Structure formats: C-alpha cells, structure tokens
C-alpha cells in the first residue's frame, strides 16, 4: 500500500495517471474513496492524487490534534514526497476550505483550485447546525451511526455505500471530532482577494443552502469560473460524478491552454 512517511506520520495516498497533478481533499469522516470516480475517470487525462487525512481511512491517528494548518503541511510534504513542484488543489464540502488554506499559505505551490460544494466560512445557521451535530456525535463516539449516515447520504448505489462506509470505519473518531471543530470555526472570507490563481467553483443547482457560499466566493475571488449542475444537490463527486468530471476536464483544458 502506498504510504508517505512525512511529518512523523504515515499518510496513505493514491496517485494515478500522468500529466497535470490534481490533489483532492475529503471532508471529515469520509476518505479518498469519496473521489473514487474522479480517480477512476480523470486519471486518463491528469495525475490524480487522493489521500487520507490523519485518523481517516488508512492513515493512522497521531498524537497531534487535527488542524487545517497541520493538514496543509501534510499536503505540502506529500507533494515533496511525490516530487510535485506545483499542482491544482481541490476539495469537497469542508475539504474545500483546506484547499483555500493551502493556496493562501503556499501560493507558490498551487496552480489553481477546484472547489466542489465548498465554502470559505460556515456562517449559515443550517450548515453550522449540521457541523455541530457532527461535533456532538463524534464527541459521544457514536461511530457507526455517523459513518452510516454520512456514507449513505454520499453513496449513489449500494456498492459505493459499502466502499465509503468500510473505509470510514477504519478511521479514528477523535480525529473526526477535531476536523469537524475546525470546519465550524474556519473563516478565510476576508482573504479571498489574496488568491490570484484561477478557481473553479462547482455546486449543485438544487443545493439552495449553498447559494450564499457560492456568492461569497464569487464576490471575493479575483479569478473564478462558476458552474451549477442541474438537478443535483451537494454530493457531487459521487452523485454527479460524470458531469463533475466533465466540468473539471473542460475547465482545466481551457486554463492550461491560456496560461
């Protein structure tokens, strides 16, 4: 199994394909399996790198508390391990917030960002309450309950449910708890105008709860492209994989032909 020995831990990763590197970041509890369809299909055109954050999937927990800063340091170390000088970085849901953190702190390492149902802050009441529920459930260590709920909501079929659930159950619920807490309090909205790289924003058109977050990014980012996928909600990497992959492929083709 591919592990990178970095920053006093062993980080599990998958690197497939050739060409422009794209690093994808999962949200709390979920793992690299959330990007199964991106890894499977986009690897024909790009080098797709997915990994398990500490205490998630096949990456073991450590004594260090999960913070966005620590996750970003692990990403940079993983890039060094794979001898990747620059890459596009993307994330799904709260994983997208880490993509912002990475670009803001290491702008010289990233060519641009791919934000899938993401946000620069969790300011809305509904989203904050959802994250607080995740914090509460992980605090009381109801591991199977939350792993089942999140896996089921993201799965597009029974096979994908098993893939997501079984990989999630390998993780450490204390690290899930720490990741949820980071997601609740993170806010980089006031720094969005520092990002000069091109940013792709993808949202489900029926995901009305995330419209305000899309607007925040539209107003704050200097160089962005926004795509709304018809008839789809939040779980785009799995439930709208074909369309999501096509949007990413077309955008990168355009960006790379013009930069």
ROZA-714569 format. One record per residue (C-alpha): x, y, z; residue in one letter. Coordinates in steps of 0.5 Angstrom, whole numbers, padded with zeros to 4 digits, always signed. Example, Ala and Ser with C-alpha at 12.3 -4.5 7.8 and 13.67 -1.06 7.14 Angstrom:
+0025-0009+0016A +0027-0002+0014S 
***
This chain:
+0000+0000+0000X +0003+0007-0002X +0005+0011+0005X +0009+0017+0005X +0013+0018+0011X +0012+0025+0013X +0012+0030+0019X +0012+0024+0024X +0007+0020+0021X +0005+0015+0015X +0000+0018+0010X -0004+0014+0006X -0005+0016-0001X -0006+0014-0008X -0003+0017-0015X -0006+0015-0021X -0005+0018-0028X +0000+0023-0032X +0000+0030-0033X -0002+0036-0029X -0003+0034-0022X -0009+0035-0018X -0010+0034-0011X -0016+0033-0008X -0018+0033+0000X -0024+0030+0003X -0029+0033+0009X -0029+0030+0016X -0030+0022+0017X -0030+0021+0009X -0024+0019+0006X -0020+0018-0001X -0026+0013-0003X -0030+0020-0004X -0026+0021-0010X -0027+0014-0013X -0030+0017-0019X -0025+0022-0020X -0019+0018-0019X -0022+0013-0024X -0024+0017-0030X -0020+0024-0029X -0013+0020-0029X -0014+0019-0036X -0012+0026-0037X -0009+0028-0031X -0005+0026-0025X -0010+0025-0019X -0007+0025-0012X -0012+0023-0006X -0010+0022+0001X -0013+0020+0008X -0012+0026+0013X -0009+0023+0019X -0014+0019+0023X -0018+0018+0017X -0019+0011+0013X -0012+0008+0012X -0008+0014+0015X -0007+0012+0023X -0008+0017+0028X -0003+0021+0031X -0002+0025+0038X -0002+0032+0034X -0009+0035+0034X -0012+0036+0027X -0012+0043+0025X -0012+0046+0018X -0005+0048+0018X -0003+0041+0020X -0007+0038+0014X -0004+0043+0009X +0003+0042+0012X +0002+0034+0011X +0000+0036+0004X +0006+0040+0002X +0010+0034+0005X +0006+0029+0001X +0008+0034-0006X +0015+0034-0004X +0015+0026-0003X +0012+0025-0010X +0017+0031-0013X +0011+0035-0015X +0013+0042-0015X +0006+0045-0017X -0001+0043-0017X -0008+0044-0017X -0011+0043-0011X -0019+0042-0010X -0023+0040-0004X -0031+0037-0003X -0035+0041+0002X -0031+0043+0008X -0025+0040+0005X -0025+0046+0000X -0024+0050+0006X -0017+0047+0007X -0016+0048-0001X -0016+0055+0001X -0012+0055+0007X -0007+0051+0002X -0007+0057-0003X -0007+0062+0002X -0001+0060+0006X +0003+0057+0000X +0001+0060-0006X +0008+0059-0010X +0006+0051-0010X -0001+0052-0013X -0003+0053-0020X -0011+0054-0018X -0016+0051-0014X -0022+0046-0015X -0028+0048-0010X -0034+0043-0010X -0039+0045-0006X -0035+0049-0002X -0034+0055+0003X -0029+0060+0006X -0034+0060+0012X -0039+0056+0015X -0044+0062+0017X -0051+0060+0016X -0055+0057+0021X -0057+0051+0018X -0050+0049+0016X -0047+0051+0023X -0052+0046+0026X -0050+0041+0021X -0043+0041+0023X -0045+0042+0031X -0049+0035+0030X -0042+0032+0027X -0038+0035+0033X -0043+0032+0038X -0044+0025+0035X -0036+0025+0035X -0036+0027+0042X -0040+0022+0044X -0037+0017+0040X -0043+0014+0036X -0038+0012+0031X -0043+0007+0027X -0048+0012+0027X -0045+0018+0024X -0041+0013+0019X -0047+0010+0016X -0051+0017+0016X -0045+0020+0012X -0044+0015+0008X -0051+0013+0006X -0052+0021+0004X -0046+0021-0001X -0047+0014-0004X -0050+0013-0011X -0051+0006-0010X -0050+0000-0005X -0043-0001-0008X -0041+0006-0006X -0044+0006+0000X -0040+0000+0002X -0034+0003+0000X -0035+0009+0004X -0037+0006+0010X -0032+0001+0011X -0026+0006+0009X -0029+0011+0014X -0030+0006+0020X -0022+0005+0019X -0022+0012+0022X -0021+0015+0029X -0027+0018+0031X -0023+0023+0036X -0019+0026+0029X -0026+0026+0026X -0028+0031+0032X -0022+0035+0031X -0024+0036+0024X -0031+0038+0025X -0029+0043+0030X -0024+0046+0025X -0029+0046+0020X -0034+0050+0025X -0029+0056+0026X -0025+0057+0020X -0026+0063+0016X -0022+0066+0010X -0027+0070+0007X -0023+0077+0008X -0017+0074+0005X -0020+0071-0001X -0018+0077-0005X -0011+0075-0004X -0012+0069-0008X -0009+0070-0015X -0010+0063-0018X -0016+0061-0022X -0021+0058-0018X -0027+0053-0021X -0033+0053-0017X -0038+0047-0017X -0045+0047-0014X -0051+0043-0015X -0057+0047-0017X -0062+0044-0012X -0057+0046-0006X -0060+0052-0005X -0057+0052+0002X -0050+0053-0001X -0052+0059-0006X -0050+0064+0000X -0043+0061+0000X -0042+0061-0008X -0044+0068-0008X -0039+0070-0002X -0033+0066-0007X -0036+0070-0013X -0035+0077-0010X -0029+0075-0006X -0024+0072-0011X -0021+0075-0017X -0021+0070-0022X -0026+0065-0022X -0031+0060-0026X -0038+0058-0023X -0041+0052-0025X -0048+0050-0023X -0050+0043-0024X -0057+0042-0026X -0062+0037-0022X -0056+0036-0017X -0055+0037-0009X -0049+0037-0005X -0046+0030-0006X -0043+0032-0013X -0036+0027-0013X -0041+0021-0012X -0048+0023-0014X -0046+0027-0020X -0039+0024-0022X -0040+0024-0030X -0042+0032-0030X -0037+0034-0025X -0031+0031-0028X -0033+0034-0035X -0033+0041-0032X -0026+0040-0029X -0023+0037-0035X -0026+0042-0039X -0024+0048-0035X -0017+0045-0034X -0016+0045-0041X -0018+0052-0042X -0014+0054-0036X -0008+0050-0039X -0009+0053-0046X -0009+0060-0044X -0004+0060-0038X 
***
